[in-house]
């Protein structure tokens, strides 16, 4: 599930065809096409969020310029908004007639990345995300298979919480929670319908957490 840069989501179901030729692939290490972080991309000390989000672990944080480092202030913004979103989640799904399939602890990983098309950045559709179901430029993406959220690095903008980032974070957290608790799978019989339904709820969840 993805938050598209255009503001509308176009999800390609299944794995998209690779955008590079076999010859080009042969020139690159196989791990260049791995969506999850490579060993050298992992934080030496993963950042585990707190409280209701203590199962959410930031495993990769790539800087994209001044003010984009994993500072204590940036981590606090991420932590507090995650805690607030999770607190709102139960009431939200109850109001919308959604039910959890289980109550197992929510455990998910996060990569914070520059939202560019540079090598192994968020919109590297040539290598890292060549098999991402959403073959469009995105601000955020939640992967059920990998149990990862990939999100743009705009946690702080000029020292303040990024307005766009906050909406994308809440949006992708909803998708991750929905996937984890089996809500996504219960929406409909086909992936195409599930994607559309979950996307509508994710947008409503943004408003429930952040307001208009």
C-alpha positions as CSV (number, residue, x, y, z in Angstrom):
1,X,0.0,0.0,0.0
2,X,1.4,3.4,-0.9
3,X,0.9,7.1,-0.5
4,X,1.4,8.4,-4.0
5,X,3.1,11.8,-4.6
6,X,0.2,12.9,-6.7
7,X,-2.2,12.4,-3.8
8,X,-4.0,9.6,-5.6
9,X,-3.0,6.0,-5.4
10,X,-2.5,3.7,-8.3
11,X,-1.7,0.3,-7.1
12,X,-0.4,-2.4,-9.5
13,X,-1.4,-5.8,-8.1
14,X,1.2,-8.5,-8.0
15,X,4.8,-7.8,-8.8
16,X,5.6,-5.3,-11.5
17,X,7.9,-6.2,-14.3
18,X,11.5,-5.1,-13.8
19,X,12.5,-1.8,-15.3
20,X,16.0,-2.9,-16.2
21,X,17.3,-5.4,-18.7
22,X,18.9,-8.7,-17.7
23,X,22.3,-7.3,-18.9
24,X,22.0,-4.3,-16.7
25,X,21.0,-6.5,-13.7
26,X,24.1,-8.6,-14.3
27,X,26.3,-5.6,-13.8
28,X,24.8,-5.0,-10.3
29,X,25.0,-7.0,-7.2
30,X,21.9,-9.0,-6.6
31,X,21.3,-7.3,-3.3
32,X,20.8,-4.0,-5.2
33,X,17.3,-5.2,-5.9
34,X,16.5,-6.1,-2.3
35,X,13.7,-3.9,-0.9
36,X,14.6,-4.2,2.7
37,X,17.8,-2.6,4.1
38,X,21.1,-4.2,3.3
39,X,23.4,-5.0,6.3
40,X,25.4,-1.9,5.6
41,X,22.3,0.3,5.5
42,X,21.0,-0.8,8.9
43,X,21.4,1.5,11.9
44,X,24.1,0.3,14.2
45,X,21.5,0.8,17.0
46,X,17.9,0.4,15.8
47,X,15.5,2.9,17.2
48,X,12.7,1.2,19.1
49,X,9.6,3.4,19.7
50,X,7.9,3.5,23.0
51,X,4.6,2.7,24.7
52,X,1.9,1.3,22.4
53,X,4.5,1.5,19.6
54,X,7.2,-0.5,21.3
55,X,7.0,-3.1,18.5
56,X,7.8,-0.5,15.9
57,X,11.6,-0.4,15.1
58,X,13.3,2.1,12.8
59,X,16.1,0.0,11.2
60,X,17.3,2.4,8.5
61,X,17.5,6.2,8.5
62,X,19.2,7.8,5.5
63,X,19.8,11.5,5.6
64,X,18.8,13.7,2.7
65,X,20.4,17.0,3.7
66,X,20.7,19.3,6.6
67,X,18.1,18.7,9.3
68,X,17.2,15.2,8.2
69,X,19.4,13.2,10.7
70,X,17.9,10.9,13.2
71,X,18.0,13.5,16.0
72,X,16.3,13.0,19.4
73,X,13.8,15.7,18.3
74,X,12.9,13.8,15.1
75,X,12.6,10.5,16.9
76,X,10.3,12.1,19.5
77,X,8.0,13.4,16.7
78,X,7.8,9.9,15.1
79,X,7.3,8.2,18.5
80,X,4.6,10.6,19.8
81,X,2.6,10.5,16.6
82,X,2.8,6.7,16.4
83,X,1.5,6.4,19.9
84,X,-1.3,8.8,19.2
85,X,-2.3,7.0,16.0
86,X,-2.4,3.6,17.7
87,X,-4.5,5.1,20.5
88,X,-7.0,6.3,18.0
89,X,-7.0,3.1,16.0
90,X,-9.3,0.9,18.1
91,X,-12.1,3.6,18.3
92,X,-11.7,4.3,14.6
93,X,-12.2,0.7,13.5
94,X,-15.1,0.2,15.9
95,X,-16.9,3.3,14.4
96,X,-16.4,1.9,10.9
97,X,-17.5,-1.6,11.6
98,X,-14.0,-3.1,11.2
99,X,-12.8,-6.0,13.3
100,X,-9.4,-7.4,14.2
101,X,-8.8,-11.1,13.4
102,X,-6.4,-11.4,16.4
103,X,-4.8,-9.3,19.1
104,X,-1.2,-10.3,18.7
105,X,1.3,-7.5,19.4
106,X,1.9,-5.1,16.5
107,X,5.5,-5.5,15.3
108,X,6.7,-3.6,12.2
109,X,9.9,-2.1,10.9
110,X,10.6,1.3,9.3
111,X,13.0,2.7,6.8
112,X,13.3,6.5,6.6
113,X,14.6,7.5,3.1
114,X,15.1,10.4,0.8
115,X,12.0,10.6,-1.5
116,X,14.2,10.7,-4.6
117,X,15.1,8.2,-7.4
118,X,18.7,8.0,-6.4
119,X,20.2,4.5,-5.8
120,X,18.3,2.7,-3.0
121,X,16.2,5.8,-2.2
122,X,12.5,5.7,-1.8
123,X,11.7,6.1,-5.5
124,X,14.5,4.0,-6.9
125,X,12.3,2.1,-9.3
126,X,15.2,0.8,-11.3
127,X,16.8,-1.2,-8.5
128,X,15.7,-1.3,-4.9
129,X,11.9,-0.9,-5.6
130,X,11.8,-2.4,-9.1
131,X,9.4,-5.1,-7.8
132,X,7.3,-2.8,-5.6
133,X,3.6,-3.2,-6.4
134,X,3.2,0.5,-6.7
135,X,5.4,1.4,-9.7
136,X,4.9,5.1,-9.2
137,X,6.7,7.8,-7.2
138,X,5.5,7.7,-3.6
139,X,5.9,9.4,-0.2
140,X,5.3,6.2,1.7
141,X,4.8,2.5,1.2
142,X,3.8,-0.3,3.5
143,X,4.9,-3.9,2.6
144,X,2.9,-6.8,4.1
145,X,5.4,-9.4,3.0
146,X,8.4,-7.5,4.6
147,X,6.4,-6.0,7.5
148,X,8.1,-2.7,6.7
149,X,7.0,0.9,6.2
150,X,9.2,2.9,3.8
151,X,8.7,6.6,4.3
152,X,10.2,9.9,3.1
153,X,12.7,11.7,5.3
154,X,10.8,14.9,6.1
155,X,10.2,14.2,9.8
156,X,11.4,17.7,10.6
157,X,11.2,20.6,8.2
158,X,13.1,23.7,9.4
159,X,13.1,22.2,12.9
160,X,9.4,21.6,13.1
161,X,7.3,18.4,12.4
162,X,6.8,18.1,8.6
163,X,3.1,18.5,7.7
164,X,3.3,16.2,4.7
165,X,5.4,13.7,6.6
166,X,2.8,13.5,9.5
167,X,0.0,12.6,7.1
168,X,2.1,10.0,5.3
169,X,3.2,8.5,8.6
170,X,-0.4,8.2,9.9
171,X,-1.6,6.9,6.5
172,X,1.1,4.1,6.3
173,X,0.6,3.2,10.0
174,X,-3.1,2.5,9.2
175,X,-2.1,0.2,6.3
176,X,0.4,-1.6,8.5
177,X,-2.1,-2.0,11.4
178,X,-4.8,-3.1,9.0
179,X,-2.5,-5.7,7.4
180,X,-1.2,-6.9,10.8
181,X,-4.6,-7.4,12.4
182,X,-6.1,-9.1,9.3
183,X,-8.5,-6.2,8.6
184,X,-7.0,-5.7,5.1
185,X,-7.6,-9.3,4.2
186,X,-11.2,-9.2,5.4
187,X,-12.2,-6.2,3.2
188,X,-13.1,-8.2,0.1
189,X,-12.4,-11.3,-1.9
190,X,-9.9,-9.8,-4.4
191,X,-6.7,-7.8,-3.9
192,X,-7.9,-5.0,-6.2
193,X,-11.0,-4.4,-4.0
194,X,-9.0,-4.7,-0.7
195,X,-6.5,-2.1,-1.9
196,X,-9.2,0.4,-2.8
197,X,-11.2,-0.1,0.5
198,X,-8.1,0.1,2.7
199,X,-6.9,3.2,0.9
200,X,-10.3,4.9,1.7
201,X,-10.0,4.0,5.3
202,X,-6.4,5.2,5.5
203,X,-7.4,8.6,4.3
204,X,-10.2,8.8,6.8
205,X,-7.7,7.7,9.5
206,X,-5.5,10.7,8.6
207,X,-8.4,13.0,9.5
208,X,-9.3,11.1,12.6
209,X,-5.7,11.4,13.9
210,X,-4.6,14.8,12.6
211,X,-7.9,16.6,11.8
212,X,-8.5,18.3,8.5
